[in-house]
Amino acid sequence: MKYKFNKEQLNFVEDKRGFKGWAKRFLKYFVLSILLALLYYVIFSLLVSTEQERELARETELMEQEYGMLQEKLGVLDNTIKNLQQRDREIYRSIFNAEPPVYSSTDGYDLFEGMDTTRMESMVSDAKMRLEVLERGIERVDSTIMGINVALGELGAGVTSIPSIVPVKDFTIRQTGASVGKKMHPFYKTVALHTGMDILAAADTPILAAADGEVASAVRNGKKDGINVAIDHGNGYVTMYKNMGKMNVRKGQKVKQGEVIGRVGMSGISFAPHLHYEVWYKGEMMNPMDYFFAALTPQMYRDMAVIVANTGQSLD
């Protein structure tokens, strides 16, 4: 029993609490208990870490590291596929003088970009989907290459009978000169049609046959083209090598791809030592740059295209 002092009666009387009084007291202690429990939890979670939590944290860190490595590998594979596709299209276009068939892009996983904030449980699924897309891309490239091989077989042409290399030994992109099109003549200073590509090189640099074939002509004293050679590859392709310094072949001679047929010089109407190289297919002038696919990477091809686009004067 509890008593309290009654100011009106100036005496101690029995304290009889009603329902509201007991409810207020209960609520006060209940709220205080909740606040203390929250305080204890915060202190415990900040200062104390269980062994299980530490193990989970280590596993999460390892998963994030492995996922990062997987993303890097996917990026490398992605770039490889894109380079294969580009070179595949260039090869097809150069060999068959036609646009290659168009397949659906392997870039169908753009929606997975920016996955840094993706929940951990979805990372594996996302990576798996990207790998499946890339694998389908590889299958498409392999299928196209097989199609090219079948077409080559039907044409009766071996790989080495298609012009596919740069016909100058130890070529670098810096040796790129003017290609086909309207160019300024170095002597006449007039714009004229340039029928081939100028490949800059030091005098006496070996000149190589671009593909297997038979020497169709070998001229030693051409007024304009100087010492020049034409090779018929027997499949509609003819390559021409002009303004040479020396010639090592004769008409009717069989040559192999990469065989030395002469040396660089500046015979005929020539501004500097170089090789004027032409590619013709069934009587139609082609761009020689499109027939270097066996020697150039896609990046080298792009660099060469930039140089060609900015070279307005020929060397012959």
Backbone bond lengths (Angstrom), bond angles and torsions (degrees), N, CA, C in turn:
res aa  C-N    CA-C-N  psi(-1)  N-CA   C-N-CA  omega(-1)  CA-C   N-CA-C  phi
1 M - - - 1.464 - - 1.516 108.88 -
2 K 1.344 115.80 138.92 1.461 121.18 -177.08 1.520 109.45 -122.57
3 Y 1.390 115.86 140.93 1.458 121.71 -179.47 1.521 109.22 -116.79
4 K 1.353 112.50 155.41 1.455 119.23 175.25 1.530 108.93 -138.31
5 F 1.324 118.46 156.12 1.471 123.53 -176.81 1.508 110.14 -83.86
6 N 1.337 117.24 125.83 1.457 124.34 178.60 1.516 108.06 -96.74
7 K 1.369 114.76 112.92 1.464 119.52 -176.76 1.526 112.21 -67.41
8 E 1.313 118.31 -29.97 1.459 120.56 -179.06 1.539 111.36 -73.49
9 Q 1.338 115.44 -41.57 1.457 119.35 -178.79 1.526 112.66 -89.85
10 L 1.331 115.82 -8.83 1.469 121.62 -177.37 1.518 110.33 51.80
11 N 1.370 113.39 48.32 1.457 118.30 -177.89 1.529 108.76 -157.38
12 F 1.370 116.34 159.47 1.464 121.30 177.16 1.516 109.09 -85.52
13 V 1.318 114.60 129.11 1.463 119.70 179.31 1.524 108.75 -124.68
14 E 1.317 116.20 162.13 1.460 121.68 -179.04 1.536 110.00 -68.31
15 D 1.368 115.35 132.51 1.490 121.37 -179.01 1.524 109.25 -84.93
16 K 1.298 115.31 107.21 1.457 120.89 179.02 1.535 109.18 -108.51
17 R 1.366 116.17 100.06 1.471 121.24 -179.49 1.524 110.49 -79.18
18 G 1.337 113.30 141.46 1.456 118.52 174.69 1.532 110.74 -89.16
19 F 1.334 114.94 -174.28 1.475 120.75 -179.57 1.523 111.79 -62.37
20 K 1.336 116.39 -40.81 1.458 120.04 -179.70 1.521 111.13 -63.04
21 G 1.302 115.89 -40.02 1.466 118.56 179.99 1.505 112.38 -62.94
22 W 1.336 115.28 -46.60 1.470 118.33 178.13 1.541 111.70 -65.26
23 A 1.322 116.78 -35.69 1.473 119.72 179.25 1.524 111.62 -65.59
24 K 1.331 116.04 -41.64 1.464 119.48 178.55 1.523 110.98 -63.63
25 R 1.347 114.89 -43.16 1.467 118.01 179.60 1.529 110.92 -62.46
26 F 1.330 117.27 -44.04 1.469 121.05 179.76 1.544 111.37 -62.17
27 L 1.343 115.34 -44.98 1.459 119.60 -179.58 1.517 111.70 -62.11
28 K 1.337 116.09 -38.93 1.464 119.88 -179.86 1.519 110.92 -62.12
29 Y 1.323 116.48 -47.43 1.463 119.36 -178.83 1.537 111.90 -70.67
30 F 1.315 116.60 -32.03 1.465 119.98 179.51 1.536 111.19 -66.33
31 V 1.332 115.58 -47.37 1.467 120.04 178.44 1.513 110.79 -61.79
32 L 1.343 115.93 -41.49 1.465 119.54 178.87 1.526 111.05 -61.72
33 S 1.313 116.32 -39.82 1.471 120.28 179.19 1.534 111.20 -64.56
34 I 1.332 116.39 -42.37 1.467 120.07 178.89 1.526 111.08 -61.57
35 L 1.329 115.76 -44.22 1.464 119.57 -179.77 1.517 111.30 -63.43
36 L 1.330 116.80 -41.64 1.469 119.92 177.98 1.533 111.04 -64.33
37 A 1.320 116.77 -40.15 1.466 120.05 179.24 1.536 111.27 -63.02
38 L 1.328 116.05 -43.09 1.465 119.69 177.20 1.513 111.65 -62.62
39 L 1.322 116.22 -41.13 1.459 120.19 178.73 1.521 111.15 -62.19
40 Y 1.341 116.51 -45.17 1.463 120.50 178.75 1.536 110.89 -61.37
41 Y 1.342 116.95 -40.19 1.471 120.78 -178.61 1.527 111.58 -65.22
42 V 1.342 115.48 -43.57 1.461 119.46 179.80 1.514 110.52 -62.59
43 I 1.344 116.08 -46.30 1.468 119.83 179.47 1.523 110.24 -61.11
44 F 1.321 117.66 -42.68 1.454 121.77 -178.03 1.532 111.50 -66.00
45 S 1.347 115.85 -44.63 1.467 119.44 -177.75 1.519 112.41 -68.86
46 L 1.335 117.69 -30.12 1.460 120.68 -179.75 1.518 112.49 -81.46
47 L 1.311 116.87 -35.68 1.466 120.27 -172.33 1.514 113.55 -104.01
48 V 1.309 117.09 -20.00 1.461 119.75 -175.33 1.526 108.95 -122.93
49 S 1.317 117.32 129.95 1.462 122.70 178.20 1.515 108.72 -126.59
50 T 1.301 116.59 125.64 1.455 119.89 -179.05 1.525 110.48 -75.44
51 E 1.315 116.35 162.19 1.457 121.67 179.34 1.530 110.93 -62.75
52 Q 1.323 116.82 -36.54 1.461 120.69 178.70 1.521 111.38 -64.42
53 E 1.329 116.38 -41.16 1.463 119.90 178.69 1.519 111.08 -64.92
54 R 1.340 115.92 -41.50 1.469 119.06 178.56 1.525 111.16 -63.42
55 E 1.333 117.29 -38.55 1.458 121.04 178.89 1.531 110.94 -66.01
56 L 1.333 115.73 -41.93 1.462 119.55 177.37 1.524 111.44 -63.09
57 A 1.329 116.32 -38.68 1.463 120.23 178.97 1.524 110.83 -64.26
58 R 1.352 116.40 -40.92 1.471 119.88 178.54 1.529 110.90 -64.90
59 E 1.338 116.71 -42.47 1.456 120.08 179.31 1.528 111.31 -63.08
60 T 1.325 115.98 -40.69 1.467 119.70 178.43 1.523 111.19 -62.62
61 E 1.328 116.42 -42.39 1.467 120.39 179.73 1.526 110.96 -63.68
62 L 1.354 116.68 -42.31 1.462 120.28 178.64 1.530 111.09 -63.80
63 M 1.329 116.39 -40.93 1.462 119.83 178.81 1.520 111.29 -62.70
64 E 1.323 116.63 -40.65 1.461 119.91 179.12 1.523 110.95 -65.29
65 Q 1.355 117.05 -39.48 1.462 120.10 178.08 1.527 111.00 -65.13
66 E 1.337 116.48 -44.97 1.461 120.21 179.68 1.524 111.11 -64.21
67 Y 1.323 116.01 -38.25 1.462 119.51 178.54 1.524 110.77 -64.73
68 G 1.346 116.33 -39.88 1.458 119.34 177.31 1.517 111.81 -62.06
69 M 1.352 116.64 -42.46 1.465 120.36 177.67 1.528 110.86 -64.01
70 L 1.336 116.06 -39.13 1.457 119.86 178.76 1.521 111.07 -63.73
71 Q 1.321 116.69 -40.12 1.456 120.50 178.41 1.525 111.05 -62.70
72 E 1.338 117.39 -39.84 1.467 120.46 178.00 1.526 110.68 -63.36
73 K 1.337 116.44 -43.93 1.462 119.93 179.44 1.526 110.88 -63.98
74 L 1.326 116.03 -39.39 1.456 119.49 177.42 1.521 111.19 -62.90
75 G 1.336 116.09 -38.39 1.461 119.69 178.47 1.517 111.73 -63.29
76 V 1.346 116.32 -43.25 1.469 120.66 178.54 1.524 110.25 -63.05
77 L 1.333 116.10 -45.15 1.460 120.40 179.55 1.520 111.10 -63.07
78 D 1.312 116.05 -39.95 1.465 121.05 178.74 1.526 110.88 -60.49
79 N 1.340 117.11 -47.70 1.466 120.85 179.18 1.523 111.28 -63.24
80 T 1.343 116.18 -37.84 1.463 119.91 179.14 1.524 110.91 -62.68
81 I 1.330 115.83 -43.07 1.464 120.16 179.31 1.522 110.53 -62.70
82 K 1.333 116.44 -43.79 1.465 119.74 -179.38 1.525 110.87 -63.08
83 N 1.356 117.09 -41.44 1.464 120.14 178.45 1.527 110.89 -64.78
84 L 1.338 116.26 -40.75 1.460 119.74 177.90 1.524 110.97 -61.76
85 Q 1.310 115.95 -42.32 1.462 119.22 179.53 1.520 111.49 -63.50
86 Q 1.319 116.19 -43.07 1.464 119.10 -178.48 1.521 110.69 -65.04
87 R 1.347 116.56 -46.69 1.461 119.04 179.81 1.524 110.85 -65.10
88 D 1.338 116.29 -35.95 1.453 120.34 178.52 1.526 110.96 -61.17
89 R 1.328 116.85 -44.09 1.462 120.60 179.76 1.527 110.82 -66.47
90 E 1.337 116.61 -38.60 1.460 119.70 179.28 1.523 110.89 -65.01
91 I 1.337 116.08 -41.74 1.464 120.10 179.18 1.526 110.25 -63.59
92 Y 1.321 115.86 -46.47 1.469 119.90 -179.59 1.520 110.96 -59.86
93 R 1.337 115.85 -46.82 1.463 120.68 -177.77 1.531 110.78 -63.23
94 S 1.342 116.49 -39.67 1.457 120.49 -177.21 1.521 112.03 -71.02
95 I 1.331 116.05 -39.69 1.460 119.33 -175.90 1.526 111.94 -75.52
96 F 1.336 116.22 -44.37 1.459 119.62 -171.62 1.522 113.22 -103.49
97 N 1.329 116.71 -0.67 1.466 120.67 178.42 1.531 110.83 52.99
98 A 1.310 116.04 42.01 1.466 121.97 -179.65 1.521 108.59 -152.22
99 E 1.331 114.89 159.62 1.454 119.29 178.97 1.529 109.61 -73.36
100 P 1.324 118.17 133.76 1.465 120.85 179.36 1.517 111.10 -69.93
101 P 1.335 117.68 158.84 1.470 120.11 177.36 1.517 110.42 -63.04
102 V 1.326 115.71 147.23 1.463 121.03 -177.86 1.519 109.01 -99.10
103 Y 1.323 114.94 127.13 1.454 120.83 176.49 1.519 109.18 -109.36
104 S 1.316 115.10 161.46 1.465 118.60 178.08 1.510 109.28 -62.57
105 S 1.325 115.46 146.44 1.462 121.74 -174.74 1.507 111.21 -68.94
106 T 1.333 116.50 151.32 1.462 121.68 173.33 1.505 111.35 -86.87
107 D 1.330 116.22 8.60 1.462 118.72 -178.60 1.521 111.61 -92.59
108 G 1.323 117.59 29.66 1.442 120.02 -177.12 1.501 114.81 -77.43
109 Y 1.302 117.80 9.94 1.459 119.78 -179.96 1.506 111.40 -113.90
110 D 1.322 117.78 25.49 1.460 119.90 178.16 1.517 111.63 -60.91
111 L 1.338 116.92 -26.53 1.448 118.56 -179.26 1.518 111.55 -66.86
112 F 1.324 119.12 -12.31 1.453 120.86 179.34 1.514 112.72 -91.04
113 E 1.355 116.39 2.92 1.454 119.12 178.51 1.524 109.96 -66.82
114 G 1.319 115.88 149.82 1.461 121.39 176.75 1.511 112.89 67.13
115 M 1.315 117.00 47.81 1.448 120.64 -176.47 1.521 112.70 -94.40
116 D 1.328 118.23 17.26 1.455 121.02 -178.32 1.522 112.03 -58.82
117 T 1.329 117.58 -29.94 1.456 120.69 -177.42 1.527 111.93 -99.84
118 T 1.340 117.46 10.19 1.448 120.29 -179.82 1.524 110.44 -68.02
119 R 1.316 116.91 142.72 1.453 120.33 178.54 1.512 109.63 -63.29
120 M 1.341 116.26 145.14 1.452 121.69 -173.95 1.520 112.37 -57.49
121 E 1.348 117.53 -37.93 1.458 119.21 -175.26 1.523 112.74 -68.96
122 S 1.358 118.48 -16.45 1.469 120.44 -179.59 1.522 112.45 -97.58
123 M 1.335 118.35 -7.82 1.466 120.82 -176.10 1.521 111.40 -63.45
124 V 1.334 116.35 -45.43 1.459 119.75 -177.88 1.523 110.45 -62.13
125 S 1.328 116.57 -42.68 1.462 120.61 179.42 1.522 111.39 -62.85
126 D 1.326 116.61 -43.26 1.463 120.48 179.80 1.523 111.24 -63.83
127 A 1.341 116.38 -44.94 1.467 120.43 179.99 1.528 110.58 -62.53
128 K 1.327 115.89 -39.53 1.462 119.78 179.26 1.521 110.79 -62.43
129 M 1.324 116.97 -41.96 1.459 120.70 179.42 1.522 111.01 -63.56
130 R 1.344 117.05 -40.26 1.465 120.18 178.47 1.523 110.62 -63.97
131 L 1.329 116.85 -42.26 1.461 120.27 179.10 1.529 110.71 -62.53
132 E 1.318 117.10 -39.72 1.462 119.99 179.10 1.524 111.15 -63.40
133 V 1.333 116.58 -39.84 1.467 120.33 178.01 1.519 110.42 -63.48
134 L 1.353 116.88 -44.17 1.462 120.66 -179.94 1.525 111.02 -65.58
135 E 1.323 117.18 -38.48 1.460 119.95 178.41 1.529 110.80 -62.93
136 R 1.334 116.38 -39.29 1.465 118.93 176.57 1.528 110.82 -64.85
137 G 1.345 116.25 -35.70 1.463 119.89 176.70 1.514 111.55 -63.28
138 I 1.336 116.43 -41.87 1.467 120.62 178.18 1.527 110.06 -61.71
139 E 1.325 116.38 -42.55 1.461 119.82 179.81 1.527 111.30 -61.94
140 R 1.347 116.47 -39.36 1.471 119.29 179.54 1.522 110.97 -65.83
141 V 1.354 116.34 -42.60 1.467 119.51 179.24 1.521 110.28 -63.27
142 D 1.347 116.92 -44.73 1.460 120.41 178.59 1.527 110.67 -60.08
143 S 1.327 116.26 -40.92 1.464 120.28 179.98 1.524 111.16 -63.06
144 T 1.347 116.18 -41.51 1.465 119.86 -179.85 1.521 111.01 -66.32
145 I 1.337 116.41 -42.36 1.467 120.20 178.88 1.525 110.28 -62.57
146 M 1.334 116.81 -40.40 1.462 119.75 176.74 1.525 110.56 -62.18
147 G 1.339 116.11 -38.00 1.459 119.76 177.07 1.513 111.98 -62.78
148 I 1.333 115.97 -39.22 1.466 120.08 177.54 1.523 110.32 -63.73
149 N 1.335 116.51 -43.15 1.464 119.87 179.86 1.526 111.15 -62.65
150 V 1.339 116.34 -40.23 1.465 119.87 178.02 1.523 110.41 -63.70
151 A 1.336 115.78 -44.14 1.468 119.52 179.69 1.520 111.31 -63.47
152 L 1.327 116.36 -38.99 1.463 119.45 177.35 1.518 110.77 -62.55
153 G 1.336 116.20 -39.89 1.450 119.58 178.23 1.513 111.87 -63.52
154 E 1.343 116.18 -39.93 1.461 120.21 178.31 1.520 111.61 -66.25
155 L 1.337 115.97 -32.86 1.465 119.23 178.17 1.524 111.79 -77.03
156 G 1.323 116.93 -14.28 1.450 120.14 -177.08 1.509 112.42 72.27
157 A 1.323 117.56 27.03 1.465 121.29 -176.28 1.510 110.08 -116.20
158 G 1.320 116.12 131.47 1.450 120.54 173.48 1.509 110.34 -83.02
159 V 1.319 114.98 163.89 1.464 119.64 -178.53 1.515 111.25 -59.75
160 T 1.316 117.29 -39.00 1.466 120.10 -175.66 1.523 113.13 -76.61
161 S 1.332 117.85 -4.46 1.470 119.23 176.68 1.524 111.47 -94.49
162 I 1.338 117.32 1.24 1.462 122.40 175.39 1.525 108.24 -102.32
163 P 1.329 119.71 126.51 1.472 120.27 176.19 1.531 109.92 -56.41
164 S 1.329 116.43 121.11 1.466 118.48 -174.64 1.521 113.60 -148.95
165 I 1.335 118.18 5.03 1.463 120.52 -179.96 1.529 109.73 -125.03
166 V 1.319 115.41 162.17 1.467 120.23 173.54 1.529 107.15 -78.73
167 P 1.334 118.79 124.20 1.467 120.76 -171.44 1.528 115.13 -80.18
168 V 1.313 117.19 28.42 1.464 121.67 176.49 1.524 107.76 -132.47
169 K 1.310 116.51 133.85 1.460 120.17 -176.52 1.531 111.31 -68.42
170 D 1.346 114.97 141.35 1.472 122.47 176.48 1.523 112.11 56.97
171 F 1.314 115.91 45.26 1.467 121.03 -178.89 1.524 111.29 -70.02
172 T 1.343 115.53 142.05 1.462 122.27 171.35 1.529 108.13 -127.70
173 I 1.319 116.30 159.49 1.467 120.95 -177.22 1.526 111.49 -59.41
174 R 1.324 117.29 -31.01 1.472 120.54 -178.98 1.525 112.22 -63.75
175 Q 1.327 117.75 -15.31 1.469 121.25 179.99 1.531 112.34 -86.44
176 T 1.314 117.40 3.17 1.464 121.33 -178.92 1.523 111.05 -71.02
177 G 1.329 115.86 131.03 1.463 121.09 175.91 1.512 110.69 -117.98
178 A 1.322 116.39 -154.71 1.464 121.23 -178.82 1.522 110.38 -68.72
179 S 1.325 115.83 146.32 1.458 120.93 176.95 1.527 109.30 -110.63
180 V 1.330 117.09 -161.31 1.466 120.87 -175.78 1.530 110.89 -69.27
181 G 1.326 115.06 152.01 1.457 120.17 179.14 1.519 111.70 126.99
182 K 1.307 116.14 -173.73 1.460 121.93 179.14 1.533 109.64 -76.36
183 K 1.333 116.20 118.33 1.461 121.43 -178.54 1.531 110.07 -132.56
184 M 1.318 115.23 157.34 1.464 121.18 176.81 1.523 109.37 -77.55
185 H 1.341 116.41 128.29 1.461 120.53 178.47 1.526 108.81 -73.69
186 P 1.351 118.23 136.13 1.470 119.92 -174.56 1.525 114.12 -68.30
187 F 1.338 117.67 -24.72 1.466 120.43 -178.15 1.534 112.47 -104.96
188 Y 1.311 117.12 -45.97 1.460 120.60 -175.68 1.528 112.37 -80.58
189 K 1.324 117.05 -17.88 1.473 122.77 179.39 1.528 111.61 57.34
190 T 1.320 114.51 37.29 1.462 120.82 174.55 1.527 108.05 -123.96
191 V 1.317 115.97 155.69 1.465 120.20 179.17 1.524 108.87 -82.79
192 A 1.324 116.11 127.52 1.463 121.24 -179.05 1.522 109.22 -141.62
193 L 1.340 115.10 162.38 1.457 120.06 179.53 1.526 109.96 -72.08
194 H 1.310 116.20 125.49 1.466 122.55 176.32 1.518 107.04 -101.96
195 T 1.333 116.87 120.07 1.465 121.59 -168.43 1.522 114.53 -94.05
196 G 1.314 117.55 3.47 1.461 118.89 -179.31 1.512 111.53 -152.76
197 M 1.322 115.28 -160.86 1.458 121.24 178.86 1.517 109.74 -117.47
198 D 1.335 116.04 134.88 1.460 121.47 174.76 1.524 108.97 -88.00
199 I 1.321 115.70 124.97 1.465 121.11 177.41 1.522 107.36 -113.55
200 L 1.315 116.54 109.73 1.456 121.30 -177.93 1.526 109.84 -71.33
201 A 1.328 116.05 138.75 1.467 120.57 178.85 1.521 108.83 -163.78
202 A 1.308 115.25 156.12 1.461 120.12 177.77 1.523 109.81 -69.52
203 A 1.318 115.88 150.64 1.463 120.37 177.98 1.523 109.86 -56.50
204 D 1.311 116.35 140.89 1.461 125.82 178.44 1.531 113.17 78.96
205 T 1.335 118.58 6.79 1.466 120.58 173.95 1.530 109.02 -67.04
206 P 1.342 118.92 135.38 1.467 120.42 -178.99 1.527 112.61 -61.78
207 I 1.345 114.79 137.35 1.465 122.18 174.05 1.524 107.43 -103.65
208 L 1.330 116.93 132.65 1.459 122.18 -172.96 1.526 111.19 -110.96
209 A 1.334 115.93 146.41 1.465 120.45 172.98 1.524 108.30 -68.17
210 A 1.329 117.17 131.14 1.463 120.83 -176.29 1.522 112.46 -73.21
211 A 1.338 117.26 -20.70 1.462 121.37 -179.88 1.523 108.69 -164.82
212 D 1.329 115.74 168.16 1.460 120.18 175.93 1.528 109.77 -62.52
213 G 1.326 115.71 147.08 1.460 118.38 177.48 1.512 112.34 171.73
214 E 1.325 114.69 -166.22 1.462 121.98 -179.86 1.520 108.85 -124.93
215 V 1.324 116.18 136.59 1.460 121.17 -179.70 1.524 108.77 -66.94
216 A 1.338 115.96 114.74 1.470 121.08 -178.70 1.518 111.59 -84.64
217 S 1.337 116.76 -31.25 1.465 120.57 177.39 1.518 108.72 -154.70
218 A 1.332 114.92 149.14 1.465 121.51 178.10 1.525 107.07 -143.09
219 V 1.334 116.02 101.90 1.470 122.19 -174.13 1.522 109.21 -109.13
220 R 1.341 116.02 132.40 1.464 119.96 -176.56 1.521 113.42 -101.56
221 N 1.300 118.25 -13.55 1.472 118.78 -173.97 1.529 112.56 -139.49
222 G 1.309 117.55 41.96 1.455 119.69 177.60 1.523 110.71 -64.89
223 K 1.336 116.62 134.66 1.464 119.85 -176.12 1.523 111.87 -63.67
224 K 1.313 117.01 -46.75 1.464 120.88 -178.95 1.523 111.96 -93.20
225 D 1.348 115.74 -46.13 1.461 120.24 -174.10 1.519 113.33 -88.85
226 G 1.329 117.46 -4.80 1.453 120.57 179.10 1.514 111.76 61.22
227 I 1.325 116.24 -141.64 1.464 120.84 175.88 1.526 107.44 -73.89
228 N 1.326 116.61 120.68 1.469 118.86 -176.07 1.516 111.39 -144.17
229 V 1.329 115.06 151.43 1.466 123.02 -177.46 1.524 108.71 -131.89
230 A 1.341 116.11 141.01 1.462 121.93 172.89 1.522 108.30 -121.34
231 I 1.324 116.90 132.54 1.465 122.03 179.89 1.523 109.08 -117.78
232 D 1.347 115.79 125.09 1.465 121.87 175.96 1.528 107.67 -93.83
233 H 1.321 116.08 121.89 1.466 120.12 -175.81 1.523 112.99 -93.13
234 G 1.338 116.86 2.91 1.450 120.67 171.28 1.514 115.78 76.39
235 N 1.309 118.13 8.85 1.468 120.56 -178.47 1.530 111.46 -134.04
236 G 1.321 115.41 23.21 1.456 120.14 -176.89 1.514 113.29 98.67
237 Y 1.329 116.62 -14.63 1.462 120.66 -179.55 1.524 110.95 -94.62
238 V 1.331 115.31 138.20 1.463 123.00 172.61 1.520 106.80 -134.11
239 T 1.332 116.45 130.26 1.465 120.38 176.01 1.521 109.17 -113.31
240 M 1.336 115.83 144.78 1.464 121.71 -178.33 1.521 110.09 -125.46
241 Y 1.324 114.97 141.11 1.460 122.68 -176.70 1.524 107.24 -127.21
242 K 1.332 116.82 112.55 1.463 120.25 -170.92 1.529 112.07 -123.01
243 N 1.358 113.86 164.07 1.476 122.21 179.87 1.521 111.65 60.00
244 M 1.338 116.41 34.53 1.463 121.90 -179.56 1.526 110.53 -74.19
245 G 1.319 115.34 162.39 1.458 120.67 176.16 1.518 111.39 -93.43
246 K 1.352 115.99 -36.83 1.462 121.97 178.28 1.524 108.63 -142.13
247 M 1.350 115.62 157.01 1.459 121.06 179.74 1.518 108.53 -129.27
248 N 1.341 117.04 131.67 1.465 121.41 -176.32 1.527 113.16 -109.97
249 V 1.326 118.72 5.85 1.464 121.00 -175.17 1.526 110.10 -126.48
250 R 1.328 114.56 169.08 1.467 120.59 178.20 1.525 108.87 -132.00
251 K 1.304 116.40 162.56 1.459 121.28 -179.01 1.526 110.67 -60.42
252 G 1.341 116.05 135.84 1.462 121.57 179.65 1.515 113.62 89.80
253 Q 1.315 118.08 -8.32 1.464 121.36 -177.89 1.531 110.42 -75.43
254 K 1.338 116.43 138.70 1.461 122.14 175.06 1.530 109.14 -83.54
255 V 1.319 115.64 136.38 1.467 119.77 179.37 1.525 109.23 -130.62
256 K 1.317 115.51 155.94 1.454 122.90 178.54 1.525 110.27 -109.55
257 Q 1.311 115.91 154.45 1.469 120.26 177.86 1.528 109.94 -58.25
258 G 1.334 116.07 130.08 1.458 121.39 -179.95 1.515 114.21 89.14
259 E 1.339 117.53 -5.76 1.468 120.74 179.22 1.531 109.98 -72.75
260 V 1.334 116.45 140.35 1.464 121.02 179.76 1.528 108.92 -73.57
261 I 1.338 115.89 121.80 1.467 120.04 -179.19 1.527 111.68 -111.62
262 G 1.317 117.58 -5.46 1.456 120.52 179.74 1.514 111.22 174.54
263 R 1.345 115.01 -167.23 1.466 121.53 -178.68 1.531 109.50 -132.16
264 V 1.314 114.66 151.10 1.465 120.62 179.32 1.523 110.08 -69.22
265 G 1.329 115.92 142.86 1.462 121.76 175.50 1.516 109.21 -157.90
266 M 1.328 116.14 -150.83 1.464 119.95 178.18 1.525 110.23 -147.49
267 S 1.351 114.83 51.28 1.464 119.71 177.85 1.527 110.06 -76.51
268 G 1.348 115.73 164.72 1.452 120.76 -178.86 1.523 110.83 69.07
269 I 1.317 115.92 -152.75 1.469 120.39 177.76 1.523 107.47 -85.75
270 S 1.314 115.24 96.78 1.467 120.62 -174.01 1.516 110.01 -138.00
271 F 1.314 116.65 135.20 1.461 122.11 -176.56 1.528 112.28 -86.19
272 A 1.345 116.95 -28.83 1.467 122.07 -178.10 1.523 108.23 -160.40
273 P 1.338 118.15 162.34 1.465 120.13 178.43 1.531 111.02 -57.94
274 H 1.309 116.02 125.60 1.459 120.85 179.56 1.517 108.67 -170.67
275 L 1.330 115.65 170.89 1.458 121.67 171.72 1.521 108.40 -113.71
276 H 1.324 115.67 125.99 1.470 120.41 172.28 1.524 106.18 -92.04
277 Y 1.343 116.34 114.60 1.465 121.86 -172.91 1.525 110.31 -116.08
278 E 1.347 115.51 130.20 1.462 120.77 -179.65 1.527 110.60 -124.15
279 V 1.327 115.83 148.24 1.468 122.82 173.81 1.527 107.93 -126.87
280 W 1.327 115.60 127.01 1.469 121.39 178.28 1.525 108.61 -123.61
281 Y 1.331 115.63 140.75 1.468 120.32 177.65 1.523 108.82 -129.15
282 K 1.323 115.28 113.72 1.467 122.37 -178.50 1.524 111.18 51.62
283 G 1.336 115.36 42.73 1.453 121.49 176.49 1.510 114.94 83.07
284 E 1.314 117.95 0.58 1.462 121.14 -178.99 1.531 110.29 -105.22
285 M 1.333 116.05 132.94 1.465 121.05 -179.91 1.526 110.04 -69.73
286 M 1.325 116.94 130.47 1.456 122.48 179.68 1.531 110.00 -112.86
287 N 1.309 116.07 166.05 1.465 121.10 175.30 1.527 108.42 -88.08
288 P 1.344 118.29 112.52 1.466 119.97 -177.06 1.523 113.75 -56.09
289 M 1.326 117.34 -28.60 1.463 120.61 -178.37 1.526 111.74 -59.54
290 D 1.340 116.73 -27.51 1.455 120.46 -179.84 1.523 112.28 -78.36
291 Y 1.320 117.23 -2.35 1.461 121.18 -178.11 1.528 111.85 -116.83
292 F 1.319 115.77 30.94 1.468 121.03 175.95 1.524 110.67 -113.11
293 F 1.341 117.49 19.20 1.463 120.72 -169.76 1.527 113.84 -64.55
294 A 1.336 117.99 -21.47 1.463 119.33 179.01 1.522 112.06 -84.36
295 A 1.333 116.73 -8.24 1.467 120.02 -175.30 1.520 113.26 -117.20
296 L 1.329 118.34 -17.26 1.462 120.87 -173.94 1.518 111.38 -116.06
297 T 1.321 115.56 142.42 1.456 120.96 170.12 1.531 107.99 -80.69
298 P 1.331 118.25 163.28 1.474 119.17 176.65 1.521 112.99 -55.36
299 Q 1.335 117.13 -37.85 1.466 119.72 179.60 1.524 110.68 -66.26
300 M 1.345 117.30 -42.25 1.461 120.61 177.75 1.530 110.50 -63.50
301 Y 1.333 115.78 -38.27 1.466 119.56 178.78 1.523 110.64 -62.89
302 R 1.337 116.81 -42.62 1.466 120.17 178.95 1.524 110.97 -64.22
303 D 1.340 116.11 -41.58 1.467 119.53 178.78 1.527 110.73 -63.10
304 M 1.324 116.32 -41.40 1.464 120.29 178.76 1.524 110.58 -63.50
305 A 1.327 116.84 -40.85 1.463 120.69 -179.98 1.524 111.16 -61.45
306 V 1.328 116.69 -37.83 1.467 120.75 178.62 1.525 110.41 -65.07
307 I 1.342 116.53 -44.43 1.469 120.44 -179.96 1.527 110.42 -63.18
308 V 1.328 116.19 -45.62 1.465 120.67 -179.52 1.526 111.03 -59.95
309 A 1.331 116.15 -42.76 1.466 120.33 -178.27 1.519 112.21 -64.81
310 N 1.328 116.71 -24.42 1.465 120.39 -176.95 1.524 113.12 -105.42
311 T 1.335 117.39 10.17 1.465 121.50 178.18 1.522 108.83 -106.86
312 G 1.318 116.20 110.14 1.462 120.45 -174.34 1.509 114.90 -102.40
313 Q 1.348 118.13 -4.05 1.469 120.42 -178.96 1.513 109.97 -125.10
314 S 1.316 115.76 135.15 1.456 121.16 177.49 1.527 109.81 -86.32
315 L 1.332 115.59 174.20 1.468 121.11 178.48 1.525 111.70 -106.59
316 D 1.343 117.31 3.98 1.474 119.70 -179.72 1.517 110.52 -147.44
